[in-house]
Amino acid sequence: MSDLITYEPGGPQALDNLPPIHPGEILAEEFMVPLGLSQSGLAADLGISFRRIHDIVKGKRGISAETSLLLGRYFRMGDEFFLRLQTDYDLRLARLRIADQLANLKPSTQMGAA
């Protein structure tokens, strides 16, 4: 059996021990750098403001559904790809933020098992 763990948004809980990576960092390092794209160049190609791309890359802004559609089509990754990265990032941050509350929460006995 291989020890290799592959990343899938919403994937294995074992990845929860790693610090969350903002999707802007993934956008920059996995897409823009290899293709030699600048923030201003990508913004121009997408027809959006430089500030929007800059803030995403710097981790100051999340990726909206609209931006995910544009990035997904541009990079041929599918419409939902970048939005899933954002959702996974947000959930991981929330898990860290309320870890104690989650650990002490007693699930309802009136609902079916999850």
OpenMM code with the backbone's topology and positions (N, CA, C; nanometers):
from openmm import Vec3, app, unit

residues = "MET SER ASP LEU ILE THR TYR GLU PRO GLY GLY PRO GLN ALA LEU ASP ASN LEU PRO PRO ILE HIS PRO GLY GLU ILE LEU ALA GLU GLU PHE MET VAL PRO LEU GLY LEU SER GLN SER GLY LEU ALA ALA ASP LEU GLY ILE SER PHE ARG ARG ILE HIS ASP ILE VAL LYS GLY LYS ARG GLY ILE SER ALA GLU THR SER LEU LEU LEU GLY ARG TYR PHE ARG MET GLY ASP GLU PHE PHE LEU ARG LEU GLN THR ASP TYR ASP LEU ARG LEU ALA ARG LEU ARG ILE ALA ASP GLN LEU ALA ASN LEU LYS PRO SER THR GLN MET GLY ALA ALA".split()
positions = [
    Vec3(0.0835, -0.1182, 0.0000),
    Vec3(0.0000, 0.0000, 0.0000),
    Vec3(0.0880, 0.1245, 0.0000),
    Vec3(0.0509, 0.2221, -0.0787),
    Vec3(0.1290, 0.3450, -0.0915),
    Vec3(0.0993, 0.4417, 0.0223),
    Vec3(0.2018, 0.5169, 0.0630),
    Vec3(0.1842, 0.6198, 0.1648),
    Vec3(0.1476, 0.7540, 0.1026),
    Vec3(0.1354, 0.7572, -0.0291),
    Vec3(0.1050, 0.8803, -0.0993),
    Vec3(-0.0384, 0.9227, -0.0708),
    Vec3(-0.0553, 1.0477, -0.0324),
    Vec3(-0.1884, 1.1033, -0.0104),
    Vec3(-0.2111, 1.2075, -0.1181),
    Vec3(-0.3190, 1.1926, -0.1925),
    Vec3(-0.3518, 1.2917, -0.2939),
    Vec3(-0.4545, 1.3877, -0.2369),
    Vec3(-0.4509, 1.5115, -0.2849),
    Vec3(-0.5415, 1.6144, -0.2348),
    Vec3(-0.6665, 1.6207, -0.3200),
    Vec3(-0.7798, 1.6139, -0.2540),
    Vec3(-0.9076, 1.6389, -0.3174),
    Vec3(-0.9846, 1.7307, -0.2248),
    Vec3(-1.0411, 1.8420, -0.2768),
    Vec3(-1.1207, 1.9272, -0.1895),
    Vec3(-1.2288, 1.8456, -0.1203),
    Vec3(-1.2416, 1.8620, 0.0098),
    Vec3(-1.3387, 1.7865, 0.0876),
    Vec3(-1.2966, 1.6424, 0.1065),
    Vec3(-1.1709, 1.6112, 0.0773),
    Vec3(-1.1203, 1.4748, 0.0802),
    Vec3(-1.0842, 1.4258, 0.2182),
    Vec3(-0.9864, 1.3379, 0.2274),
    Vec3(-0.9536, 1.2697, 0.3522),
    Vec3(-0.9311, 1.3645, 0.4695),
    Vec3(-0.9857, 1.3258, 0.5837),
    Vec3(-0.9736, 1.4072, 0.7044),
    Vec3(-0.8288, 1.4152, 0.7520),
    Vec3(-0.7424, 1.3260, 0.7091),
    Vec3(-0.6017, 1.3283, 0.7500),
    Vec3(-0.5355, 1.4605, 0.7121),
    Vec3(-0.5862, 1.5250, 0.6094),
    Vec3(-0.5295, 1.6523, 0.5660),
    Vec3(-0.5626, 1.7658, 0.6616),
    Vec3(-0.6557, 1.7431, 0.7540),
    Vec3(-0.6933, 1.8477, 0.8487),
    Vec3(-0.5790, 1.8858, 0.9410),
    Vec3(-0.4777, 1.8022, 0.9526),
    Vec3(-0.3631, 1.8337, 1.0375),
    Vec3(-0.2670, 1.9317, 0.9706),
    Vec3(-0.2817, 1.9509, 0.8421),
    Vec3(-0.1977, 2.0463, 0.7695),
    Vec3(-0.2614, 2.1845, 0.7770),
    Vec3(-0.1806, 2.2900, 0.7762),
    Vec3(-0.2403, 2.4240, 0.7784),
    Vec3(-0.3189, 2.4489, 0.6497),
    Vec3(-0.4337, 2.5142, 0.6605),
    Vec3(-0.5125, 2.5431, 0.5402),
    Vec3(-0.4339, 2.6309, 0.4430),
    Vec3(-0.4474, 2.6012, 0.3161),
    Vec3(-0.3807, 2.6795, 0.2118),
    Vec3(-0.4878, 2.7601, 0.1392),
    Vec3(-0.4702, 2.8908, 0.1367),
    Vec3(-0.5671, 2.9773, 0.0694),
    Vec3(-0.5670, 2.9452, -0.0800),
    Vec3(-0.6854, 2.9407, -0.1417),
    Vec3(-0.6903, 2.9099, -0.2848),
    Vec3(-0.6141, 3.0099, -0.3716),
    Vec3(-0.5933, 3.1306, -0.3215),
    Vec3(-0.5125, 3.2276, -0.3958),
    Vec3(-0.3683, 3.1831, -0.4095),
    Vec3(-0.3174, 3.1150, -0.3066),
    Vec3(-0.1812, 3.0614, -0.3137),
    Vec3(-0.1739, 2.9494, -0.4171),
    Vec3(-0.2765, 2.8667, -0.4207),
    Vec3(-0.2822, 2.7589, -0.5204),
    Vec3(-0.2923, 2.8186, -0.6603),
    Vec3(-0.3768, 2.9193, -0.6762),
    Vec3(-0.3895, 2.9879, -0.8051),
    Vec3(-0.2541, 3.0403, -0.8520),
    Vec3(-0.1840, 3.1074, -0.7629),
    Vec3(-0.0549, 3.1662, -0.7997),
    Vec3(0.0500, 3.0600, -0.8295),
    Vec3(0.0694, 2.9671, -0.7368),
    Vec3(0.1802, 2.8712, -0.7468),
    Vec3(0.1569, 2.7583, -0.8468),
    Vec3(0.0336, 2.7144, -0.8616),
    Vec3(0.0054, 2.5990, -0.9479),
    Vec3(-0.0435, 2.6368, -1.0875),
    Vec3(-0.0867, 2.7601, -1.1049),
    Vec3(-0.1415, 2.8005, -1.2341),
    Vec3(-0.0661, 2.9193, -1.2946),
    Vec3(-0.0553, 3.0271, -1.2202),
    Vec3(0.0041, 3.1480, -1.2767),
    Vec3(0.1546, 3.1359, -1.2982),
    Vec3(0.2274, 3.0920, -1.1966),
    Vec3(0.3739, 3.0817, -1.2078),
    Vec3(0.4151, 2.9877, -1.3213),
    Vec3(0.3609, 2.8646, -1.3278),
    Vec3(0.4037, 2.7750, -1.4365),
    Vec3(0.3748, 2.8295, -1.5765),
    Vec3(0.2694, 2.9101, -1.5886),
    Vec3(0.2338, 2.9648, -1.7194),
    Vec3(0.2929, 3.1034, -1.7438),
    Vec3(0.3669, 3.1550, -1.6461),
    Vec3(0.4266, 3.2871, -1.6607),
    Vec3(0.3244, 3.3994, -1.6648),
    Vec3(0.2116, 3.3806, -1.5967),
    Vec3(0.1053, 3.4810, -1.5955),
    Vec3(0.1236, 3.5792, -1.4807),
    Vec3(0.1149, 3.7058, -1.5108),
    Vec3(0.1170, 3.8076, -1.4056),
    Vec3(-0.0261, 3.8283, -1.3556),
    Vec3(-0.0370, 3.8918, -1.2405),
    Vec3(-0.1697, 3.9231, -1.1876),
    Vec3(-0.2456, 4.0149, -1.2834),
    Vec3(-0.1775, 4.1146, -1.3355),
    Vec3(-0.2444, 4.2079, -1.4276),
    Vec3(-0.2816, 4.1389, -1.5590),
    Vec3(-0.1959, 4.0491, -1.6056),
    Vec3(-0.2257, 3.9753, -1.7281),
    Vec3(-0.3463, 3.8845, -1.7127),
    Vec3(-0.3525, 3.8134, -1.6002),
    Vec3(-0.4665, 3.7256, -1.5755),
    Vec3(-0.5942, 3.8074, -1.5617),
    Vec3(-0.5871, 3.9163, -1.4874),
    Vec3(-0.7048, 4.0019, -1.4701),
    Vec3(-0.7558, 4.0522, -1.6054),
    Vec3(-0.6642, 4.0956, -1.6905),
    Vec3(-0.7026, 4.1448, -1.8235),
    Vec3(-0.7662, 4.0333, -1.9063),
    Vec3(-0.7066, 3.9144, -1.9035),
    Vec3(-0.7611, 3.8014, -1.9794),
    Vec3(-0.9014, 3.7639, -1.9319),
    Vec3(-0.9259, 3.7764, -1.8012),
    Vec3(-1.0566, 3.7408, -1.7450),
    Vec3(-1.1577, 3.8546, -1.7556),
    Vec3(-1.1096, 3.9756, -1.7819),
    Vec3(-1.1987, 4.0911, -1.7890),
    Vec3(-1.2434, 4.1403, -1.6525),
    Vec3(-1.1565, 4.1226, -1.5522),
    Vec3(-1.1870, 4.1686, -1.4164),
    Vec3(-1.0748, 4.2597, -1.3681),
    Vec3(-1.0944, 4.3202, -1.2529),
    Vec3(-0.9956, 4.4161, -1.2036),
    Vec3(-0.8690, 4.3476, -1.1526),
    Vec3(-0.7594, 4.4205, -1.1652),
    Vec3(-0.6326, 4.3744, -1.1087),
    Vec3(-0.6479, 4.3528, -0.9587),
    Vec3(-0.7158, 4.4451, -0.8906),
    Vec3(-0.7322, 4.4383, -0.7450),
    Vec3(-0.7979, 4.3063, -0.7030),
    Vec3(-0.8940, 4.2606, -0.7791),
    Vec3(-0.9635, 4.1349, -0.7472),
    Vec3(-0.8655, 4.0180, -0.7476),
    Vec3(-0.7864, 4.0063, -0.8529),
    Vec3(-0.6877, 3.8982, -0.8609),
    Vec3(-0.5804, 3.9167, -0.7547),
    Vec3(-0.5323, 4.0384, -0.7384),
    Vec3(-0.4284, 4.0671, -0.6391),
    Vec3(-0.4740, 4.0257, -0.4990),
    Vec3(-0.5950, 4.0644, -0.4618),
    Vec3(-0.6458, 4.0316, -0.3282),
    Vec3(-0.6638, 3.8812, -0.3090),
    Vec3(-0.7048, 3.8106, -0.4136),
    Vec3(-0.7178, 3.6646, -0.4050),
    Vec3(-0.5804, 3.6016, -0.3857),
    Vec3(-0.4852, 3.6404, -0.4690),
    Vec3(-0.3496, 3.5843, -0.4613),
    Vec3(-0.2856, 3.6123, -0.3256),
    Vec3(-0.3115, 3.7286, -0.2684),
    Vec3(-0.2543, 3.7657, -0.1380),
    Vec3(-0.3335, 3.7090, -0.0201),
    Vec3(-0.4413, 3.6356, -0.0480),
    Vec3(-0.5205, 3.5754, 0.0591),
    Vec3(-0.6103, 3.6732, 0.1316),
    Vec3(-0.6337, 3.7894, 0.0725),
    Vec3(-0.7180, 3.8919, 0.1348),
    Vec3(-0.8634, 3.8820, 0.0899),
    Vec3(-0.8885, 3.7992, -0.0091),
    Vec3(-1.0222, 3.7869, -0.0658),
    Vec3(-1.0445, 3.6421, -0.1055),
    Vec3(-1.1660, 3.5955, -0.0862),
    Vec3(-1.2004, 3.4603, -0.1275),
    Vec3(-1.2393, 3.4565, -0.2743),
    Vec3(-1.2550, 3.3361, -0.3243),
    Vec3(-1.2968, 3.3165, -0.4630),
    Vec3(-1.4480, 3.2998, -0.4654),
    Vec3(-1.5148, 3.3906, -0.5340),
    Vec3(-1.6607, 3.3869, -0.5452),
    Vec3(-1.7022, 3.2873, -0.6533),
    Vec3(-1.8319, 3.2603, -0.6597),
    Vec3(-1.8840, 3.1716, -0.7639),
    Vec3(-1.8527, 3.2284, -0.9025),
    Vec3(-1.8695, 3.3586, -0.9184),
    Vec3(-1.8411, 3.4222, -1.0473),
    Vec3(-1.6937, 3.4075, -1.0855),
    Vec3(-1.6060, 3.4330, -0.9907),
    Vec3(-1.4625, 3.4212, -1.0184),
    Vec3(-1.4251, 3.2764, -1.0465),
    Vec3(-1.4872, 3.1823, -0.9767),
    Vec3(-1.4617, 3.0404, -1.0017),
    Vec3(-1.5008, 3.0022, -1.1441),
    Vec3(-1.6129, 3.0535, -1.1905),
    Vec3(-1.6548, 3.0268, -1.3284),
    Vec3(-1.5506, 3.0773, -1.4277),
    Vec3(-1.5039, 3.1991, -1.4062),
    Vec3(-1.4049, 3.2578, -1.4971),
    Vec3(-1.2728, 3.1818, -1.4935),
    Vec3(-1.2223, 3.1563, -1.3730),
    Vec3(-1.0942, 3.0852, -1.3596),
    Vec3(-1.1046, 2.9418, -1.4115),
    Vec3(-1.2135, 2.8757, -1.3790),
    Vec3(-1.2324, 2.7374, -1.4227),
    Vec3(-1.2336, 2.7239, -1.5738),
    Vec3(-1.3037, 2.8143, -1.6386),
    Vec3(-1.3082, 2.8112, -1.7850),
    Vec3(-1.1727, 2.8480, -1.8444),
    Vec3(-1.1097, 2.9492, -1.7881),
    Vec3(-0.9813, 2.9968, -1.8400),
    Vec3(-0.8744, 2.8878, -1.8319),
    Vec3(-0.8672, 2.8209, -1.7179),
    Vec3(-0.7644, 2.7183, -1.6976),
    Vec3(-0.8129, 2.5774, -1.7334),
    Vec3(-0.9362, 2.5673, -1.7855),
    Vec3(-0.9946, 2.4382, -1.8256),
    Vec3(-0.9990, 2.3387, -1.7098),
    Vec3(-1.0408, 2.3884, -1.5956),
    Vec3(-1.0461, 2.3056, -1.4750),
    Vec3(-1.1892, 2.2744, -1.4328),
    Vec3(-1.2862, 2.3239, -1.5030),
    Vec3(-1.4254, 2.3051, -1.4645),
    Vec3(-1.4740, 2.4237, -1.3827),
    Vec3(-1.6012, 2.4502, -1.3946),
    Vec3(-1.6601, 2.5679, -1.3318),
    Vec3(-1.6485, 2.5694, -1.1797),
    Vec3(-1.6536, 2.4526, -1.1166),
    Vec3(-1.6584, 2.4447, -0.9708),
    Vec3(-1.5222, 2.4309, -0.9043),
    Vec3(-1.4180, 2.4073, -0.9790),
    Vec3(-1.2885, 2.3732, -0.9207),
    Vec3(-1.2415, 2.4742, -0.8159),
    Vec3(-1.2355, 2.6002, -0.8523),
    Vec3(-1.1821, 2.7011, -0.7604),
    Vec3(-1.2782, 2.7297, -0.6452),
    Vec3(-1.4075, 2.7180, -0.6701),
    Vec3(-1.5050, 2.7369, -0.5624),
    Vec3(-1.4936, 2.6241, -0.4603),
    Vec3(-1.4658, 2.5040, -0.5062),
    Vec3(-1.4441, 2.3917, -0.4134),
    Vec3(-1.3185, 2.4130, -0.3297),
    Vec3(-1.2143, 2.4658, -0.3901),
    Vec3(-1.0940, 2.4986, -0.3123),
    Vec3(-1.1275, 2.5996, -0.2033),
    Vec3(-1.2079, 2.7010, -0.2387),
    Vec3(-1.2455, 2.8037, -0.1413),
    Vec3(-1.3306, 2.7445, -0.0293),
    Vec3(-1.4270, 2.6611, -0.0649),
    Vec3(-1.5139, 2.5990, 0.0353),
    Vec3(-1.4336, 2.5099, 0.1283),
    Vec3(-1.3424, 2.4323, 0.0730),
    Vec3(-1.2576, 2.3458, 0.1553),
    Vec3(-1.1736, 2.4297, 0.2513),
    Vec3(-1.1172, 2.5376, 0.2024),
    Vec3(-1.0366, 2.6279, 0.2857),
    Vec3(-1.1219, 2.6866, 0.3986),
    Vec3(-1.2399, 2.7347, 0.3645),
    Vec3(-1.3288, 2.7941, 0.4648),
    Vec3(-1.3690, 2.6926, 0.5715),
    Vec3(-1.4010, 2.5704, 0.5304),
    Vec3(-1.4384, 2.4660, 0.6263),
    Vec3(-1.3228, 2.4292, 0.7179),
    Vec3(-1.2039, 2.4201, 0.6627),
    Vec3(-1.0878, 2.3853, 0.7454),
    Vec3(-1.0588, 2.4947, 0.8472),
    Vec3(-1.0715, 2.6201, 0.8068),
    Vec3(-1.0532, 2.7300, 0.9020),
    Vec3(-1.1597, 2.7251, 1.0113),
    Vec3(-1.2838, 2.7002, 0.9715),
    Vec3(-1.3927, 2.6934, 1.0690),
    Vec3(-1.3715, 2.5780, 1.1668),
    Vec3(-1.3273, 2.4624, 1.1162),
    Vec3(-1.2990, 2.3478, 1.2048),
    Vec3(-1.1945, 2.3833, 1.3092),
    Vec3(-1.0914, 2.4534, 1.2667),
    Vec3(-0.9873, 2.4954, 1.3608),
    Vec3(-1.0421, 2.5954, 1.4624),
    Vec3(-1.1235, 2.6884, 1.4139),
    Vec3(-1.1767, 2.7946, 1.4984),
    Vec3(-1.2702, 2.7412, 1.6069),
    Vec3(-1.3516, 2.6411, 1.5730),
    Vec3(-1.4498, 2.5917, 1.6701),
    Vec3(-1.4239, 2.4458, 1.7082),
    Vec3(-1.2987, 2.4049, 1.7053),
    Vec3(-1.2624, 2.2654, 1.7341),
    Vec3(-1.3156, 2.2190, 1.8693),
    Vec3(-1.2997, 2.2991, 1.9729),
    Vec3(-1.3469, 2.2598, 2.1059),
    Vec3(-1.4984, 2.2448, 2.1081),
    Vec3(-1.5664, 2.3379, 2.0470),
    Vec3(-1.7125, 2.3324, 2.0426),
    Vec3(-1.7594, 2.2076, 1.9680),
    Vec3(-1.6945, 2.1755, 1.8566),
    Vec3(-1.7300, 2.0552, 1.7813),
    Vec3(-1.7030, 1.9289, 1.8622),
    Vec3(-1.5907, 1.9268, 1.9328),
    Vec3(-1.5538, 1.8090, 2.0120),
    Vec3(-1.6529, 1.7835, 2.1245),
    Vec3(-1.7113, 1.8881, 2.1789),
    Vec3(-1.8034, 1.8740, 2.2915),
    Vec3(-1.9501, 1.8666, 2.2506),
    Vec3(-1.9779, 1.8798, 2.1236),
    Vec3(-2.1154, 1.8795, 2.0749),
    Vec3(-2.1719, 1.7380, 2.0735),
    Vec3(-2.2883, 1.7224, 2.1331),
    Vec3(-2.3559, 1.5923, 2.1328),
    Vec3(-2.4566, 1.5919, 2.0179),
    Vec3(-2.4406, 1.5001, 1.9236),
    Vec3(-2.5340, 1.4934, 1.8106),
    Vec3(-2.6763, 1.4628, 1.8576),
    Vec3(-2.7719, 1.5095, 1.7829),
    Vec3(-2.9126, 1.4847, 1.8129),
    Vec3(-2.9415, 1.3355, 1.8085),
    Vec3(-3.0217, 1.2904, 1.9017),
    Vec3(-3.0631, 1.1491, 1.9019),
    Vec3(-3.1884, 1.1303, 1.8179),
    Vec3(-3.2461, 1.2395, 1.7694),
    Vec3(-3.3709, 1.2330, 1.6935),
    Vec3(-3.3492, 1.2234, 1.5432),
    Vec3(-3.2253, 1.2366, 1.5012),
    Vec3(-3.1947, 1.2304, 1.3587),
    Vec3(-3.1209, 1.1005, 1.3286),
    Vec3(-3.1248, 1.0568, 1.2037),
    Vec3(-3.0537, 0.9364, 1.1629),
    Vec3(-2.9035, 0.9555, 1.1705),
    Vec3(-2.8314, 0.8463, 1.1694),
    Vec3(-2.6842, 0.8510, 1.1745),
    Vec3(-2.6313, 0.9140, 1.0468),
    Vec3(-2.5271, 0.9936, 1.0623),
    Vec3(-2.4668, 1.0597, 0.9457),
    Vec3(-2.3586, 0.9747, 0.8862),
] * unit.nanometer
topology = app.Topology()
chain = topology.addChain("A")
for resn in residues:
    res = topology.addResidue(resn, chain)
    for name in ("N", "CA", "C"):
        topology.addAtom(name, app.Element.getBySymbol(name[0]), res)
